[in-house]
Amino acid sequence: MVIFNTVRWKNFLSTGNTFTEIQLDQNPSTLVVGENGAGKSTILDALCFVLFNKPFRQISKTQLLNSINQREAEVEVEFTTQNKKIKIIRGIKPNKFEIYVDEVMINQNANAKDYQKHLEQQILKFNYRSFTQVVILGSSTFVPFMQLNSKARREVVEDILDIKIFSLMNLVLKTKVREINTNITDSNYATELTKSKIEIQEKYIEDSKNNRDTILSEKTNLISTNEEEIFANKKKEEELQQSTDTFLEAMKGEDKVTDKRDKLKDIQFSLKDKHNRNTSLIKFFEENDDCPTCEQHIDEEFKCKSIDEKLLEVRELETGLNKLSDEMNKVNKKVKDFKNLATAIQKNQVEIGKYRSTITQLEKFNSTLEAEMKQIKDKEIAEEDVKKLDKLQEKLYSLDSTSKKLKEELFYYDIARNLLQDTGIKTKIVKQYLPIMNKLINTYLSSMDFFVNFNIDENFNETIKSRFRDDFVYANFSEGEKMRIDLALLFTWRAIAKMKNSTNTNLLILDEIFDSSLDADGTDAFLKILNTFESENVFVISHKQDMLFDKFRHTVKFEKTRNFSKVV
């Protein structure tokens, strides 16, 4: 059993930087009151957040942080279970998640997900879903059992009856069955492969006995064919090498030609430069009578003499350039011829490499063939292969034995899986508890003056009959009647959980159930039920302070001052 002692929080929702602390185990019944927005329901969100990392209401994690301080939100809860004192601390900005057992923090080497799993499975022994069905009943975001789908209903009941282990076992079995099926497939494949190898080996032994000479002759012929191909490839390699040598010989003058081309280019550049300068001077004297720089007049006789001299030089340069161009064309042709020779040499080298690779492969193949022939000649192959055949048959026997064992194992696993399915052992356990559940539900409904015959079947579908035997479903009833059903189910799940010691705790929190759907008669009937919970600690959150004040042993009042909630 989990005995909750205290819960405290700061910078959480509308709470400021000072811890708000609530004692959870001191009074059998506590009324929690306050105006709207005063922070009454914060206790629900604080408990769910610190235990399960998510609030009770539909609030995002960032919205849990106080909007004014915007940091250092922290919730702490202390409880005892299995004779151990537990303390959980969870915070936002900075993120914090710490578990203390007898004041010693549990190692945090595992990731947060594993840490949370350890808390729920090893310490609390319940999860968020069962906690919110057995410990808390809210009027806002809470989804009652009767509004859950059949899958979710089943999960709640399985948690309460502590039979979730069968679902986990079924998952383990599914994994194991998949492994066995994989192993069977692999074994079948190996069996067929071994059978094929046996057939091949048997045929080989027979062929070896009858066709030994034929095999040797075939290998000899193959070696001869390979040698002919080697000879042909070597001949082609030699021809290409000779061609390459000829090309290399022809390329001996390449450097001289290249140097000559470079020198001719330099001369051509120099002549073109002189030609351009003379042409520019001729143009200058033709277009100018005065010097543009010093503004002095240029003598006409000097100008004409200069033009004639430069024209003569230009003609001589043009003649020289034409001769040079012819020589350049000859040299460029030789350079091009050398490039073509280089390309041809490169192509020959590639082909030579191919022929050499082929020769090497054929020579290695011939070496292998010769080794095989020597083995055939030197050894009694038939005897050796008989031993190989015996080993293959032994392997086949072993595979058959393994396959038989795997199939037997699969058979028993299938039986176990059938037992662990929803329709198996879990349904039988549920059926055993259904009469108790239905009796308790109807007892609690009667206590709240709601006289119907309420039954849940093994598929968790409800059948509700009135005293006149009219058939109803949950949706047919008013909100007040639905609330009575929800309360009856809550009390039933708590009773079953205590009986099974699953989700068994001292704490029960009811949020605004008196403020919405319960009428005066329903309220009185409900309070009578609460008075029977002497060994538990019941917290009722309500606006109806005046009407309920004298009905509870203890009162906690929340107030909001300067935008911060606090207990007064």
Secondary structure, 3 states (H helix, E strand, C coil): CEEEEEEEEECECCECCCCEEEECCCCCEEEEECCCCCCCCHHHHHHHHHHHCCCCCCCCCHHHECCCCCCCEEEEEEEEECCEEEEEEEEECCCEEEEEECCEECCCCCCHHHHHHHHHHHHHCCCHHHHHHHCEEECCCCCCHHHCCHHHHHHHHHHHCCCHHHHHHHHHHHHHHHHHHHHHHHHHHHHHHHHHHHHHHHHHHHHHHHCHHHHHHHHHHHHHHHHHHHHHHHHHHHHHHHHHHHHHHHCCCHHHHHHHHHHHHHHHHHHHHHHHHHHHHHHHHHHCCECCCCCCECCHHHHHHHHHHHHHHHHHHHHHHHHHHHHHHHHHHHHHHHHHHHHHHHHHHHHHHHHHHHHHHHHHHHHHHHHHHHHHHHCCHHHHHHHHHHHHHHHHHHHHHHHHHHHHHHHHHHHHHHHHCCCCHHHHHHHHHHHHHHHHHHHHHHHCCCCCEEEECCCCCEEEECCCCCEECHHHCCHHHHHHHHHHHHHHHHHHHHHHCCCCECEEEEECCCCCCCCHHHHHHHHHHHCCCCCCEEEEECCCHHHHHHHCCEEEEEEEECCEEEEC
